[in-house]
Amino acid sequence: MPTIAQALEDVHRRIAQAALAAGRNPPEIELLAVSKTKPATMIREAWSAGQQAFGENYLQDALPKIQALADLPVEWHYIGRIQSNKTRDIARHFAWVHGLDRLKHARRLSDQRPEALPPLNCCIQVNLSGEASKGGVPADALEELALAVNELPGLRLRGLMTMPDPASPREAQAAVFRGLADLRHQLEKQAGLSLDTLSMGMSGDLELAIAAGSTLVRVGTDIFGARE
């Protein structure tokens, strides 16, 4: 097994190769290390290797790790499903939220964001694959939600997030990524929003996502190994 430092190097190499193949500049794409289910010791090891942003899905697992790593200026991203009873802790302890899909949750996050902290960076999750089990706002409801989120003082709308069905054909996955890029363009052109983030692409499909315009890929398995 490679070390975490070696795994990070390999992932950065993949990102760079995918970017160059798409005619893009590799530094345009940020790597978010998905550390869900992994212990704080592994996150600290990845930090020592140069990784600064980490994504967590489960609040109850994330909070002890955030406390254990309080000596490090880690940029914490919440990438799990948002529930109303968890918004206060998300608003207090994270710099980013990637799965926003309800105005009710957005309002709670904004109201509960401590004044001493900068606005909470947010990506709206869009369900483009049509999976009933997956979160995300439908494409036809996106603009209304985005405009409302953009007005909330405790939040900063940064962009959009999506996840294609991993069991679908590669071309179908690529189409989902291209669809999200198109939606971002529409919001900027028609609604006047300024969005700098497309959060899409994981260990198995990051090349497809980068080809479609991803600015942030969420990688866990290829850095930390399979989920325990």
TORMIBA-878898 format. One record per residue: residue in three letters; y, x, z of N, C-alpha, C in turn. Coordinates in steps of 0.1 Angstrom, whole numbers. Last residue first. Layout:
[site "Ala",[Y,X,Z],[Y,X,Z],[Y,X,Z]]
...
% end
This chain:
[site "Glu",[17,-137,57],[6,-137,66],[2,-151,71]]
[site "Arg",[23,-132,22],[27,-139,34],[15,-139,44]]
[site "Ala",[20,-99,9],[17,-113,9],[20,-119,23]]
[site "Gly",[49,-76,10],[35,-80,9],[33,-95,10]]
[site "Phe",[76,-71,10],[69,-71,23],[54,-73,22]]
[site "Ile",[82,-71,-18],[88,-61,-9],[80,-60,4]]
[site "Asp",[68,-90,-32],[68,-77,-38],[75,-66,-29]]
[site "Thr",[74,-113,-15],[61,-107,-16],[61,-93,-21]]
[site "Gly",[103,-117,-19],[97,-115,-6],[84,-107,-8]]
[site "Val",[134,-121,-34],[121,-115,-36],[115,-112,-22]]
[site "Arg",[156,-137,-53],[150,-138,-40],[136,-133,-40]]
[site "Val",[185,-126,-71],[170,-129,-71],[165,-128,-57]]
[site "Leu",[215,-134,-85],[208,-131,-72],[194,-135,-73]]
[site "Thr",[223,-141,-109],[231,-131,-103],[225,-127,-89]]
[site "Ser",[208,-150,-140],[207,-150,-126],[216,-138,-120]]
[site "Gly",[206,-154,-168],[219,-152,-162],[219,-151,-147]]
[site "Ala",[182,-153,-182],[190,-166,-182],[204,-165,-175]]
[site "Ala",[172,-129,-175],[175,-131,-189],[184,-143,-191]]
[site "Ile",[167,-134,-148],[178,-125,-151],[182,-126,-166]]
[site "Ala",[145,-152,-150],[158,-156,-144],[170,-147,-148]]
[site "Leu",[126,-136,-161],[130,-148,-168],[144,-152,-163]]
[site "Glu",[123,-116,-141],[127,-112,-154],[133,-124,-162]]
[site "Leu",[113,-131,-119],[127,-126,-119],[132,-121,-132]]
[site "Asp",[89,-143,-113],[97,-148,-125],[111,-142,-126]]
[site "Gly",[76,-135,-90],[68,-137,-102],[76,-140,-115]]
[site "Ser",[96,-132,-70],[88,-120,-74],[81,-122,-88]]
[site "Met",[123,-152,-85],[115,-146,-74],[106,-135,-79]]
[site "Gly",[152,-169,-94],[143,-158,-97],[136,-153,-84]]
[site "Met",[185,-176,-85],[173,-180,-91],[165,-168,-95]]
[site "Ser",[216,-184,-80],[205,-179,-71],[192,-184,-77]]
[site "Leu",[244,-175,-93],[232,-182,-98],[221,-177,-90]]
[site "Thr",[278,-174,-85],[265,-171,-81],[255,-181,-88]]
[site "Asp",[305,-180,-89],[301,-166,-92],[286,-163,-90]]
[site "Leu",[326,-205,-100],[313,-202,-94],[308,-189,-98]]
[site "Ser",[352,-225,-97],[349,-211,-100],[337,-207,-92]]
[site "Leu",[358,-257,-114],[353,-249,-103],[350,-234,-107]]
[site "Gly",[366,-275,-133],[375,-265,-129],[371,-257,-117]]
[site "Ala",[349,-293,-145],[354,-296,-132],[364,-286,-126]]
[site "Gln",[344,-282,-170],[348,-296,-170],[354,-299,-156]]
[site "Lys",[339,-254,-166],[347,-259,-178],[353,-273,-175]]
[site "Glu",[323,-252,-143],[335,-244,-145],[344,-249,-155]]
[site "Leu",[303,-270,-149],[311,-272,-137],[324,-264,-138]]
[site "Gln",[292,-258,-172],[298,-272,-173],[307,-274,-161]]
[site "His",[281,-235,-161],[292,-234,-172],[299,-247,-173]]
[site "Arg",[262,-245,-145],[273,-237,-139],[284,-237,-149]]
[site "Leu",[245,-257,-164],[252,-265,-154],[264,-258,-148]]
[site "Asp",[235,-234,-177],[244,-244,-184],[251,-253,-175]]
[site "Ala",[220,-223,-156],[232,-216,-162],[241,-225,-169]]
[site "Leu",[201,-243,-154],[210,-241,-143],[222,-233,-148]]
[site "Gly",[188,-240,-179],[195,-252,-176],[204,-251,-164]]
[site "Arg",[177,-215,-177],[187,-217,-187],[195,-230,-184]]
[site "Phe",[157,-222,-158],[168,-212,-155],[179,-213,-164]]
[site "Val",[142,-240,-172],[148,-244,-160],[160,-234,-156]]
[site "Ala",[132,-224,-193],[141,-235,-196],[149,-240,-184]]
[site "Ala",[115,-207,-179],[127,-201,-185],[137,-212,-188]]
[site "Gln",[95,-225,-173],[103,-219,-162],[116,-213,-167]]
[site "Ala",[86,-231,-198],[92,-241,-190],[100,-236,-179]]
[site "Glu",[76,-206,-205],[88,-211,-213],[94,-223,-205]]
[site "Arg",[55,-203,-187],[66,-194,-186],[78,-200,-194]]
[site "Pro",[42,-235,-174],[43,-224,-184],[55,-216,-183]]
[site "Ser",[40,-240,-138],[44,-245,-152],[43,-233,-161]]
[site "Ala",[37,-232,-113],[24,-235,-121],[27,-239,-135]]
[site "Pro",[62,-231,-101],[55,-218,-104],[42,-220,-113]]
[site "Asp",[88,-249,-112],[74,-251,-108],[67,-238,-111]]
[site "Pro",[119,-232,-104],[110,-239,-113],[96,-241,-106]]
[site "Met",[146,-236,-83],[132,-230,-83],[124,-238,-93]]
[site "Thr",[181,-228,-79],[170,-236,-83],[157,-228,-83]]
[site "Met",[216,-230,-71],[202,-224,-68],[192,-234,-74]]
[site "Leu",[250,-221,-76],[239,-230,-77],[226,-223,-75]]
[site "Gly",[280,-212,-58],[272,-213,-70],[261,-223,-69]]
[site "Arg",[298,-212,-37],[297,-200,-45],[289,-202,-58]]
[site "Leu",[320,-228,-17],[310,-231,-27],[310,-219,-37]]
[site "Arg",[324,-223,16],[329,-218,3],[318,-219,-7]]
[site "Leu",[333,-244,44],[324,-239,34],[331,-232,22]]
[site "Gly",[352,-255,60],[343,-245,66],[333,-239,57]]
[site "Pro",[366,-274,44],[373,-261,48],[363,-251,54]]
[site "Leu",[356,-289,14],[353,-287,28],[358,-274,34]]
[site "Glu",[358,-290,-13],[369,-294,-5],[368,-292,10]]
[site "Asn",[333,-285,-24],[344,-275,-26],[357,-278,-18]]
[site "Val",[319,-308,-19],[316,-295,-11],[328,-286,-12]]
[site "Ala",[329,-324,-39],[331,-328,-25],[329,-315,-16]]
[site "Leu",[321,-311,-62],[336,-313,-60],[338,-316,-45]]
[site "Ala",[293,-312,-59],[300,-299,-60],[315,-301,-57]]
[site "Leu",[288,-340,-61],[285,-332,-48],[293,-319,-48]]
[site "Glu",[296,-345,-87],[302,-352,-76],[300,-345,-63]]
[site "Glu",[279,-328,-102],[293,-326,-102],[300,-333,-90]]
[site "Leu",[252,-337,-96],[257,-324,-92],[272,-323,-91]]
[site "Ala",[239,-358,-106],[247,-360,-94],[254,-348,-89]]
[site "Asp",[224,-350,-127],[235,-360,-130],[243,-363,-118]]
[site "Ala",[205,-333,-116],[216,-327,-124],[227,-337,-126]]
[site "Pro",[197,-341,-82],[195,-342,-96],[207,-337,-104]]
[site "Val",[195,-316,-56],[202,-327,-62],[198,-328,-76]]
[site "Gly",[167,-306,-36],[176,-304,-47],[182,-317,-52]]
[site "Gly",[132,-301,-28],[145,-305,-26],[154,-302,-38]]
[site "Lys",[100,-313,-40],[110,-302,-39],[124,-307,-37]]
[site "Ser",[83,-333,-46],[82,-326,-33],[92,-315,-30]]
[site "Ala",[88,-341,-71],[93,-350,-61],[92,-343,-47]]
[site "Glu",[101,-321,-96],[91,-322,-86],[96,-330,-74]]
[site "Gly",[119,-316,-117],[115,-330,-115],[104,-331,-105]]
[site "Ser",[132,-293,-122],[118,-293,-126],[112,-307,-124]]
[site "Leu",[157,-292,-112],[156,-293,-126],[141,-295,-131]]
[site "Asn",[175,-297,-86],[161,-299,-89],[160,-302,-104]]
[site "Val",[197,-274,-71],[195,-284,-82],[180,-285,-85]]
[site "Gln",[215,-266,-43],[202,-266,-49],[201,-277,-59]]
[site "Ile",[245,-249,-41],[239,-262,-42],[226,-261,-49]]
[site "Cys",[253,-223,-18],[248,-227,-32],[242,-240,-31]]
[site "Cys",[279,-211,2],[269,-221,-1],[266,-221,-16]]
[site "Asn",[292,-193,30],[289,-193,15],[278,-203,12]]
[site "Leu",[313,-205,54],[299,-203,51],[297,-204,36]]
[site "Pro",[344,-188,61],[337,-200,56],[322,-196,52]]
[site "Pro",[342,-164,88],[347,-169,75],[339,-181,70]]
[site "Leu",[346,-173,123],[338,-168,112],[344,-172,99]]
[site "Ala",[361,-186,142],[362,-171,142],[355,-165,130]]
[site "Glu",[353,-212,140],[366,-208,134],[367,-193,133]]
[site "Pro",[319,-219,132],[329,-214,141],[342,-209,134]]
[site "Arg",[309,-249,116],[312,-234,114],[322,-229,124]]
[site "Gln",[308,-276,119],[301,-268,130],[303,-253,127]]
[site "Asp",[319,-287,97],[325,-290,110],[320,-281,121]]
[site "Ser",[302,-276,77],[316,-273,77],[322,-275,91]]
[site "Leu",[277,-288,84],[279,-273,83],[293,-269,84]]
[site "Arg",[284,-315,80],[280,-310,93],[282,-295,94]]
[site "Arg",[290,-316,53],[300,-319,62],[297,-314,76]]
[site "Ala",[264,-309,42],[276,-300,40],[287,-303,50]]
[site "His",[249,-330,50],[246,-317,56],[258,-308,54]]
[site "Lys",[261,-350,35],[260,-352,49],[258,-338,56]]
[site "Leu",[256,-342,9],[270,-341,14],[270,-342,29]]
[site "Arg",[229,-322,1],[234,-335,6],[248,-333,12]]
[site "Asp",[219,-297,-6],[217,-308,-16],[222,-322,-11]]
[site "Leu",[216,-263,-2],[224,-274,1],[222,-285,-10]]
[site "Gly",[202,-238,0],[195,-251,-3],[203,-263,-1]]
[site "His",[215,-215,8],[211,-217,-6],[205,-230,-10]]
[site "Val",[240,-202,27],[230,-212,27],[227,-215,12]]
[site "Trp",[252,-172,45],[249,-180,33],[239,-191,35]]
[site "Ala",[253,-163,70],[265,-160,61],[264,-169,49]]
[site "Phe",[243,-178,101],[241,-173,88],[254,-171,80]]
[site "His",[249,-188,127],[242,-176,126],[240,-170,112]]
[site "Arg",[263,-213,127],[267,-202,136],[261,-189,133]]
[site "Ala",[250,-229,108],[265,-227,107],[269,-215,115]]
[site "Ile",[225,-230,119],[227,-224,106],[241,-220,105]]
[site "Asp",[230,-244,143],[225,-230,144],[227,-223,130]]
[site "Arg",[238,-269,132],[247,-261,141],[243,-247,141]]
[site "Thr",[217,-279,116],[229,-274,110],[238,-266,119]]
[site "Lys",[194,-290,126],[195,-275,125],[208,-270,120]]
[site "Asn",[194,-317,124],[193,-311,137],[194,-296,137]]
[site "Ser",[194,-321,96],[206,-324,104],[206,-317,117]]
[site "Gln",[179,-295,77],[178,-307,84],[190,-309,93]]
[site "Ile",[173,-279,46],[183,-281,57],[179,-295,63]]
[site "Arg",[147,-256,37],[152,-270,37],[162,-272,49]]
[site "Gly",[159,-221,34],[149,-232,37],[156,-246,35]]
[site "Ile",[175,-200,34],[171,-205,21],[160,-216,22]]
[site "Tyr",[202,-184,47],[193,-195,50],[188,-201,37]]
[site "His",[208,-150,50],[209,-161,41],[198,-171,46]]
[site "Trp",[227,-125,67],[216,-135,67],[218,-146,58]]
[site "Glu",[233,-93,65],[238,-105,59],[226,-115,58]]
[site "Val",[235,-72,94],[227,-78,84],[234,-91,78]]
[site "Pro",[246,-49,110],[254,-59,103],[246,-65,91]]
[site "Leu",[226,-45,139],[228,-42,125],[236,-53,118]]
[site "Asp",[222,-55,164],[229,-42,163],[232,-38,149]]
[site "Ala",[206,-77,162],[221,-79,163],[229,-66,162]]
[site "Leu",[180,-80,159],[186,-71,149],[202,-72,150]]
[site "Ala",[172,-100,177],[166,-86,178],[173,-76,170]]
[site "Gln",[186,-122,167],[190,-116,180],[185,-102,181]]
[site "Ile",[172,-126,143],[187,-123,142],[192,-117,156]]
[site "Lys",[147,-131,154],[149,-119,146],[164,-116,145]]
[site "Pro",[151,-156,166],[148,-144,174],[150,-131,167]]
[site "Leu",[159,-171,142],[169,-169,153],[164,-157,162]]
[site "Ala",[137,-174,125],[148,-166,121],[157,-162,134]]
[site "Asp",[119,-193,134],[115,-179,133],[126,-169,131]]
[site "Gln",[134,-216,134],[128,-212,146],[123,-197,146]]
[site "Leu",[141,-217,106],[151,-214,116],[145,-209,129]]
[site "Tyr",[127,-204,79],[124,-212,91],[133,-208,102]]
[site "Asn",[135,-188,58],[133,-202,55],[132,-210,68]]
[site "Glu",[158,-162,51],[149,-168,61],[148,-183,57]]
[site "Gly",[167,-131,35],[166,-146,35],[155,-151,44]]
[site "Phe",[191,-105,38],[178,-110,40],[178,-125,41]]
[site "Ala",[208,-76,27],[208,-91,27],[193,-96,28]]
[site "Gln",[205,-49,26],[214,-54,36],[213,-69,37]]
[site "Gln",[185,-20,22],[186,-34,19],[195,-40,30]]
[site "Gly",[181,7,28],[193,4,21],[195,-11,18]]
[site "Ala",[162,15,45],[160,19,31],[171,14,22]]
[site "Ser",[169,2,68],[170,17,68],[168,22,54]]
[site "Trp",[161,-24,61],[175,-20,63],[178,-5,62]]
[site "Ala",[134,-21,62],[140,-24,49],[155,-21,49]]
[site "Glu",[131,-18,89],[126,-7,80],[133,-9,66]]
[site "Arg",[140,-42,98],[147,-30,102],[144,-18,93]]
[site "Ile",[120,-58,88],[134,-60,83],[142,-47,86]]
[site "Met",[99,-49,103],[99,-47,89],[112,-49,83]]
[site "Thr",[107,-57,129],[105,-43,126],[105,-40,111]]
[site "Ala",[107,-85,128],[120,-78,128],[118,-63,125]]
[site "Pro",[81,-97,106],[87,-93,119],[100,-85,117]]
[site "Lys",[79,-125,84],[78,-110,86],[86,-106,99]]
[site "Thr",[85,-151,78],[72,-148,84],[70,-133,87]]
[site "Lys",[110,-141,55],[103,-152,62],[89,-148,66]]
[site "Ser",[125,-124,40],[118,-119,51],[111,-129,60]]
[site "Val",[135,-116,9],[130,-128,17],[120,-124,28]]
[site "Ala",[163,-100,0],[149,-97,5],[145,-109,14]]
[site "Leu",[181,-103,-28],[179,-109,-15],[165,-107,-11]]
[site "Leu",[199,-83,-49],[186,-85,-44],[187,-91,-30]]
[site "Glu",[222,-92,-76],[219,-88,-61],[205,-91,-58]]
[site "Ile",[234,-80,-106],[223,-88,-99],[220,-83,-85]]
[site "Glu",[252,-62,-116],[256,-76,-115],[246,-85,-108]]
[site "Pro",[240,-37,-119],[247,-40,-106],[252,-55,-105]]
[site "Pro",[230,-39,-146],[221,-41,-134],[229,-44,-121]]
[site "Asn",[245,-57,-171],[247,-46,-162],[239,-48,-150]]
[site "Arg",[226,-69,-200],[235,-71,-188],[236,-58,-180]]
[site "Gly",[208,-72,-220],[221,-68,-223],[231,-69,-212]]
[site "Ala",[183,-77,-212],[191,-89,-215],[205,-85,-219]]
[site "Ala",[173,-52,-206],[167,-59,-217],[175,-71,-222]]
[site "Leu",[189,-47,-184],[192,-39,-196],[186,-46,-208]]
[site "Ala",[177,-65,-166],[191,-66,-169],[194,-59,-182]]
[site "Ala",[151,-55,-164],[153,-68,-169],[167,-70,-173]]
[site "Gln",[156,-30,-153],[149,-31,-166],[152,-44,-173]]
[site "Ala",[167,-37,-128],[174,-29,-138],[169,-30,-152]]
[site "Ile",[145,-51,-117],[158,-57,-119],[166,-50,-130]]
[site "Arg",[126,-30,-115],[123,-42,-123],[136,-49,-127]]
[site "Arg",[139,-13,-98],[136,-8,-111],[134,-20,-120]]
[site "His",[140,-29,-75],[153,-25,-81],[150,-20,-95]]
[site "Val",[112,-29,-70],[119,-41,-73],[132,-38,-80]]
[site "Asp",[108,-1,-64],[101,-8,-76],[108,-21,-80]]
[site "Glu",[124,2,-41],[127,9,-53],[120,3,-66]]
[site "Leu",[109,-15,-24],[123,-18,-28],[127,-11,-40]]
[site "Ala",[86,-1,-22],[86,-14,-28],[100,-18,-32]]
[site "Gln",[95,22,-9],[90,23,-22],[89,10,-29]]
[site "Ala",[102,10,16],[112,17,8],[108,19,-7]]
[site "Ile",[78,1,24],[88,-9,21],[99,-2,13]]
[site "Thr",[51,19,8],[60,16,19],[71,6,15]]
[site "Pro",[22,6,-9],[35,13,-8],[43,10,4]]
[site "Met",[-12,8,0],[0,0,0],[13,9,0]]
% end
